[in-house]
């Protein structure tokens, strides 16, 4: 990978988000105060083709020359899909003797506590591709067994015989001394120069052997695939005359250079959804729930006071992942999710998707299965003539035919049956989403009625009010470029990386000194990494310090923010006591505190995106048309407004439809809409139902 360099703060910055149905692109042009967006149908066989075609169209639309672009930031789900579908590389695993079954045993937990027939997730590495080595560290980092040259020769020969495309190395207690494990990996690379070898402690040196092994295996599993894709991507981008550095969105809401992403692709598996959440957090809307509904699925995340919720433990393809990620949760169907009837005759939505090709029946590409998009079309929520700004007209007749076809053999071709199926399918999809959203919020002790909903993705603004009514949310904020919001988030993504080192020591004066030393070491590595990504970012980089602590005997730690100038035992202890008291209502001054993992985050701020240029409005905008829409089981005459014609201060009541060239906003009866100075469209419940702000 050759794409490194410094991104200018004044040139245009392009964000790219590759989805299952569409590839979204956004160009931020600060010197002109412009934000230009474009949607291109995805090409699943080779996503870089859609990226190249979309870039060419975006440059033309924004009237940009290739040399005016200072940086590209690309989010992708290629790695995520490879793990979920088990389509990664053939990899081998090198482990300490006696731990060959580490992936098979896992945490010795059943996938479903009440299902005796539930099968466990298939390991990324089959047992016959796992090779043992004598290398071993003690729990304090002391070498117990050193690998000799002859043993490295033996292990290398075994690896060669497996025919693996990549390998991972996991040494017992490797997190205590990452250099030891990296030395083993380096010895294998010397003997097998064509084989990529990942050392687990180099990727993520945190305690818990099974989870650390999975991080290393996941990195090795997707690395060959991601490197091939990044090479094709760079070739196609350079073929357009673009010489700007290419960055890749990271799962923590930031970005990294193409070279870093090729070395550590595991940090990009949730990059696409994370970028949208990071962008939503910058809206200044306070406590929000983001609702990202694309072509394949719907995701939510929580953000409070401009900070997205981060998680250090999540699940990808049924496997635990312990690297820091924006806490994004899948809650249901997308616009391309298929509507179907199961054996007993129950109407279902998803999880199967029509994808980009052939897509929904309305696309006219040979698909004959009805989808959520076909339901929007049948109920009048979207106009077949103005889809994608009129660039992609839809076939409403095909939607009605597909929907009526699943109503029963006697209903084929019956439009009334199609309307009933469409309305029912939307209720089913909404109920499923609401159930998952409420469960996730309840697990955090949060009431969704106290939050604003920020929808984005192609279908998010269309479905947002249905979901809000189901869960009792009374305020919706629709950004100006909602359909390409993840791409916008990528364009404005900061450079960001997280570092960690597990210590596992009782907190005392000596371990506090050790903590300070480790954080100083991580700080030096962080600044070095930032300089490698972007020389200018190093000068304005910000560091954040934290540690995982617990009272002795507790099973899990609390993450506690630390002041780098106060790392003595008294200050660290008080920080933990205060956080424990805030969360659980008490502190135990007499208990021993245990120091788990030292954590450091580094951020290189990106240039601010220009605000949307929104002219003042007339107050009461005139609708451009009226059309019949089916909402909540009844037909309504809805006013149709064009988003581009709405100005600051414009306000109107539902039922209404707001059309823009890449999505449609639905304002149901009992809701009002108004435009703020940033161009955001605010939908507010006016009938008082489920409104937590209503006065008694």
N, C-alpha and C positions, 0 to 999 in steps of 0.2 A: 504494500500500500504506500503510495507516494503523496497522498493528500494531507499535507500538513502545512501550516503557515499561520499568518496573522489575518484575522478578519477585520476589515476596516469598519469603524463605527459609523461612517457616513454613507457607505455604499448600500445598495439594495441587498436585502437579506431574504432568502427564499426558504419557506418551510414546506415539507412534503410529508404526507401521511398516506401510506398505502393500506387501503382497506380491502375487504373481500369483494366488494361490488364496485367501488369507485376509488380512484387515487386522487386525493385532494392536494392542491398546491396554492400557496399564498405568497405573494411578493410584498414585502414591506419596503417602501421607498421613502426614507426620512426626508431627503432634501426636497421632495415634492409634496410631502404630507399625504402620501397615497398608501392604501392597502388594497391590492388587487388579488382576486381569487379566481380559481378555475377548478373544475371537476373533470376528470378524464376516466372513462371506463377502465377498470383494472384488467390486467392480462395475467391471470393466475399462473400460466405456464412459465412466464418470465416477467416478474413485476417491473423490472428495469425498463421494459419496452414502454409501458404506460407512463413511467416517470419521464422518459425521454420525450415522448409525444406531448405529455402535459407541460413539460418545461418549454418546449418550442411554442406551444400555444400561449402559455403564460407570458413569455417574453414579448410576444407579439401584442398581446392584450394590454400589457403594461407599458408598451413602447420602450423596452429596455434593450440596450446592447449587452452582449455577454460580458464585456469588460466593465460594465457598471454594477455587476453583481459582486458583493464582497464575501458572501458565504452562503452555503446551503446546509440546512439541517433536515435530516431525513429520519422519520419514524417508520418502523416496519414490524410486522407480526410474523415474519418468516421463521424466526427462531422459535417463537411461541407455538406456531402451527406444527413445526417439526417435532417438538416435544409431545404435544397433544396427540398427534397422529402417528407418533413413533416412526418418523421418516427421516431420522438423523443418520449420522455416519455409523459405521461399524467400529465400535471402540473397545479397547481393552482397559483393564484396571489393574494396577500394581498396588498391593496392600501388604501390610506387615503380617508375618506368619501367624496363623491362627485366626485371621479375620477375613478369610476368603468369603464367608457367607454374610458379610456386613450388609449388602443390599437385599439379600433374601430375608434376613431376620428383621431388619429395619428397627422399628420400635415395638415389635411383637404385639401389634394391635390389629384387631379385625377392622376391615374397611367399614363395616356397618355392624354395630353392636347387636342388632336384633335380627340380622339376616345370616343364618348359618350357611347359606349357599353363595354369599357374596365372594367374588374372586378378588384377590389382591392385584394391585397395579403391576404390570409387567416391568421388571427392572430394566434400566437402560443398558446394562451390561449382563449378558448371560453368564452363568457360572463357569462355563468352559473357556471364557475369555478373561478370567481373573487369574492373575499370576501373583504368587506370594514371594516376599523378600524378607530377609532377616532384619533389616533396618528398623530401629525402634528407639523412641525417646521415652524418658520417664515423665511423670506428671509435673515436674519442676523444670523440665527442659534438659535434664542430664542425659547424654547418650548412653543407651543400654546396649545397643548392637550397631556397629558400623558396617555398611556394605563394602566388601572388598572388590577389587577389580574383577576377579574371577566370577563372583556372584553377579555383578552387573553384566558381564558377558553372557552368563546363563539366562538371566532375565531378558536381556535384549534378544537373544536367540528365540526364546519362547514368544516374545512379542512379534518378532518377524514371522514366526510360524503361524500366528493367528490370522495374519492377513488384515489386521486392523488398519483403519484409516487414521486413527488418533488414539491417544492413551492418556489416562489420568493416573496420578501417583498420590496415595494417601498413606502416610506413616502415622502410627499410633502416637498421639500427643504432638502431632506436627505443628499445631498452632503455637506451642511454647517456643519454638525456634524455627521460623519459616526458612531460614537459610539452610538448615539441615535437610529439609525435604526438597528444597530447590536444588541442592547439591546432588541428590539422588536423581532428580529429573534431568539435570544437566548431564550427568554421566550416561543416561540412556539416550539423550539427544546426540551425544558424541558418537555413539555406536549406531544410531539410527537417524541420520541427519534428515531424512525425508519424512519422518514421523513426527507430527506435532504432539508434544508431551506437556500436559497441564499439571502443575503441582498445586494441590488443594490449598495449602497454607499461603501460597502466593496469591491465589485468587481471593480467598476469604479465610484468614486465620482466626476462626472463632471456635470455641469449644463445642462439643457434640459431634462425635466421629461420623455417625451416619449422615447427618445433615451436611457436614463439610464434604463428605465423599460425594453426596449428590450434587453439590455445587460444582465440584471439579468434573464429575462425569457429565453434567449438563453442559458445561463449557466445552468439553471435548466433543460431546455428541453433536453440537450444532456448529462447531468452529469450521470444519471443512465446507459445509453448506454456506455459511455466512461469508467466509472468505471468497468463495466463488462468486456469490452474489455481489459483494462489495467491489470485486474486480470488474464485473460486468457493468455495475452502476457507474463506476468511475470512468470506464471506457466510453460509455454512452454520453455521460455528462461532458467529458472532454471533447467528444465528437461534435457537440453543439457549439464549441468555441469557448466554453466556460472554464476559466482557470482558477476560480475561487476555491478556497479550501472547503472540503465536505465534512460535515459533522453528523453524528448519529445521535438521535434522541436516546436517553437512558431511562431506565425504569424508575429512577428516583426523581423524575421530573426535570432533570438537567440534560446536558448533552456532552459528548466527547468526540475526539477526533476519529476519523475513519480508521487510523492505525490502532488506536486504543480499543475501538469496538471490535476490530478483527482479532486482537489479542484476548479480549475479555467479553465475548459476545453474550455471555450469560447475563451481563448487566443491561442488556437491551431487550430482553424477552417481553417486557410489558411497556415498551417505550411509547407506542402509539397512544393508548389511553391515558398514560401519565401526562403527556404534553397538554392534552385538553384540560385536565384537572388543574395543572399549573397555570394555564391561561385564565381559567375561571376564577382562581384564587386572587388574581390581580384585578378583578372587576371592582373590588371594594364594596361588595354587597353584604359583608358580615358573615353570618353563619349560613352556609349554603350546602345543598346536596346537588352534585352535578349528575346529569342524566345524559349519557352518551349513547344514542341509538343510531346505529349504522345499518349496514345491509345484512349483517350476519347475527349480531347480538346486541344486547343493551347492557350498559355498565353504569354503576353509580360510585361516587366517592364523596367523602365529607371534607369540608374545609371550614376552618373557624379563624376569623381575624386575619385572613390572607395567607394562612399556612395550611397546605394540604396535609391530611393525615398520612403519616408514613408508617409502614409496618416492616418489621425485620423478619417476620415469619409469614409466608403466604404459601399457596399451593398452585403448582403449574402442572397440568396433566395428571393430577392425582398424586404428585410428588411434592414434598416440602421443599421450599426454597428460602434460605435464611439471609439473603442479601437485602439491603434496604430498598424498598419500593414504595411508590405512592399506592396507598391502600385502595385499589380498584376492585369492585366486586361485580361479577356477572349476575344479572337479575332476570334475564329473559330474552325474548325474541327480538329480531331486527326486522327491517323492512323487507328483506328477502326470505324470511322464515316461512316455511311451507305450512299452509292450513290443510288439515287432513282429519279423517275420521278413523278411529281405531276399531278393533274387532267388535267390541260391545256397542259401537255406535256413538262413542263420546267424541265431541269435537275437540281437536288438539291444535296447538300452534307451536311449530318447531319440535325438536331442536334442529331438524334438517333444514338446509337453506338452498334456495335456487341459485345462489351465487351471482356472479357477473355474467356468466355464460352457461346456460341460456337465459338465466334470470327469471323474473316474474313473467306470468303469461302476458301481461300488458306490454312487455318489451318487444314482442313480436320476433323473437329470435329462436322460436321453436319450443319454448317452455310451455307446458300445458298444465302445470300444477299451480293452484292459486296460492298467493302469498299475502303477507300483511300489506304490501304496497297495492296489490289488487283490491284489498278491502278499502284502503283509503280512496282509491279511484271510484269504486262502486258506490261509496257513501257520499261522494261529492267533495271530500276533503281536499283532494288535489285535482287540478285541471289537466286533462290529458294533452291539451294544446300548449301549455306553458311549462311543462316539465323541463328542467334544466334550461330555463329561459327560452324554451321553444326549440332548442337544439336537438331534443330527443322526444318527439311526440309519442304518446302512448296509445295503445289500442284498448279503449274502454270496453268494446264488445268482447274482446278476448278475455278480459277480466271477469265480466259477467258470465260468460260461458264456463270458464274454469270453476267459478264459485258455485254456480248452479249444478255443475256436474257432481259435486260431492254432497249435494243435498239429497240425493237418492235418484234411482233410475227414472222415476216419473217426473223429476223436477228439472231435468236437463233442458236448457234453453229458457227456463222460466226466470225472468228478471226479478220478480218478487221474491222467489226463493233465494236468488243470489244476494239481494239486499239483506234478507234475514241472516244468511250465513255470514256475510261481511260484518254486520253489526254484532253478531254473536261472537265471531272470532276476535274482534277488537276487545270485547268485554273479557273474553278468556285470557287474551294476552295481557291486558291491563291488570286483571286479578292476580295473575302469576307474578307480574312485576311488583305489585303492591305488597304481596305476601313476603317476597324476598327482601324488599326494601325495609319493611317494618321489622322483620327479624334481625336484619343487620343493625338497624338503629337501636333496637331494644337491647342487643348484646353490648352496646356501648352506653346504655343508660340515656339515650337521646330520644327526644320526641320530634318526629319529622314535622309536626305542625308548627314548630318554632323556627323552622328553617325556610329559606327561599330555595326554589328549584331552578337550576340553571341548565336548560336543555341545549344540546348541540348534537352534531351528526346530522345526516340527511333527513332522518325521520324523527329526531328528538323534539323539535318545535311542533311537529304535527301531533305527536302523541302526548306532549307534556301535560296539557290540561286534563286529559283523561286520567293520567296517573296522579296528578295533584288532587283531583276530586276524590279519587279512591282512598288516598292516605290522609286527606285533610290539610294539605298544604294550600295556603291562601295567597301566595305571592310567587310569581314566575318571572325570571329575568332572561330574556332572549337576546344574546349578543348580536351585533350587526352581521357578522360573518359566521353564524352558528353552524352552517353545514360544513364549513371547512375549518372549524375551530381548533381541532387537533393540529392541523397544519399551521395555523396561526400561532398556537402554543409552541410548536417546534421552531418557528421563525424567531420567536422571542425568548427561546430557552437559554438560560445561563449555562455556562460550563459548570459541571458539578460532579464530584466523586466523593464516595464515603470510604473511610479507612477504619479498620478495627484490629484489636489484638486482645485476645483473652488472657487474663492474668490468674484468676482463681486463687486469691489470697485473702486472708483476714485483713480488715482495714486497720492498720496501725501506722506508726511513723515511718517504718521502713517501707511498707507497701505504698504509702502515699508518695514517698520519694520515687519509688519504682514507677508509679502511675505518671508522675510528672515527667520522668525520663522517657517513657513510652510515648506520651503525647507530644513531647518535643521531637522525637524521632519521626512520628507520623506527620507532624507539621512540616518537617523538612521534606519528606516524601511528597506531601500534598503540594507544596510550592513548586517542587521540581516537576511534578505531573502537570500542574497548571501552565508552567512555562513551556512544556512540550506541546500542549494543546494550542496555546495562543500566547505569544510573548507579551502582548499588551495586557492581557487579562491578569498576568502575574502581578502587575503593579496595583491592580484594584481588587485583588482577591480577598475574600473574607473566610475566616476560619471559625468553626463552632466546635465546642468541646463538650463531651458528655461521658458518662460511665454507667454501666449496669451494676446496681447494688441490691442487696437483699439482707434481711435479718437472717442470722444463722438458723437453718432448719426450713426456711421457705423454699419452695420448689422453683420459683421463677423470680427474676430480677425486675427492678424498676429502672427505666432509663432516666437519668438525672442530669440536667444541664449543669456545667461547671464553669467557673470563672478561672481562666488560665493563670491569672495572677494570684489566685488563692487556692492552691492545691494541697495545703497542709491538712492533716488528719481532722482537725476541728472543723474547718470550713467544709470539707467533703462530707463529714458526718452530718453536719447541720443541714446541708442541702438535701441529703437523703431523708433525714427525719421529717423535714418540712414537706417534701413531695409525698412521702408515705402518709402523713397526716392529712394532706390535701385530698388524696384519693380515698383513703380508708377511714379517716376520722380519728386516728390515734397515732402516737409514736411510742416506741419502747426504748427509752434512754439507756436501759441496763443491758439490752441485748447486744451481742457481737454482730458487727456489720461485716458482710463478705463482699469483696470487690470482684466483680465478674469480668466484664469486657470494657476496655477503654475504646472510645469511639471519637472519631474526628470527621467533620465534613468540611469540604472546601468548595467555595462558589466563586466563579469568575463572572461577574454580572455582564450580561449582554446589553447592547444598546437598546434604549427604550423604543418601543414601537410607536409610530405616530398615531395620535388619536384620530378617530373617524371624523371627517369633515361633514358635519350635519348642519344644514341651514335651519333658520327659525321656521316654525310651522305656522299654520293659520289658526290653530286651536281646534277646529272641528273639520278634519279633512273630508273632502267629498269622495265617496266610493266610486270606483271605476266601473263596477258592475254588481250584479246580484246573482246568487245561484243557490240552488236547493242543496242542503246538506243534511245528512242523517246523523243526529247526535242524541245519545241517551235514549234511543228507541223512538225518537220522533223526528219528523222532517221540519226544517226551519228554512226561512229565507234569510240568507246571510249576505251582508255587505262585503264586497271584495275590495281590499286596498292594496296598492303596490308599495312595498317596503321602501323602494327608492324615492317615492314621492312624499314620504312622511318626514316632517321636520320636528325640531325640538319644541316640546310643549303640545304637540298634537295629541288628542285624546278622543276615544270613541268607545262605545259599548258593544258587547257581543249580542247576538251571534254575528261573528265576522270572520273573514279569512284574510290573512296578510300574505301576499305572494312575493317571493323574491326568486331570483333566477336559479337558486340551488336548493330551496326548501320552502315549506309552507307552514305558517303559524296559524293555529286554530284558536279562536277566542270564543268559547261557548257562551250560551245564555247565562246570565248571572255573573259575568266577568266583565271587567273594563280593561282598556289598554291605553298606555301613554308612553311617550318617547322622552328620554332624558338627554342631557347635553352630550353624552358620549355616543348617542345613537342606539342605546339599549332599549328594547321594548319591554315595558313592565306590564304584566298581566296581574290583576288583583281581583280577588273574589269580592263581589259587591252584595250578594244576597245574604251574607252572614253565616252561611252553613260552614261548619268546621273551622270557623275563623278564630284562632286563639287570641287575636287582638280585639275581638268584639267586646264591648263593655257590657257588664251584667245589667 
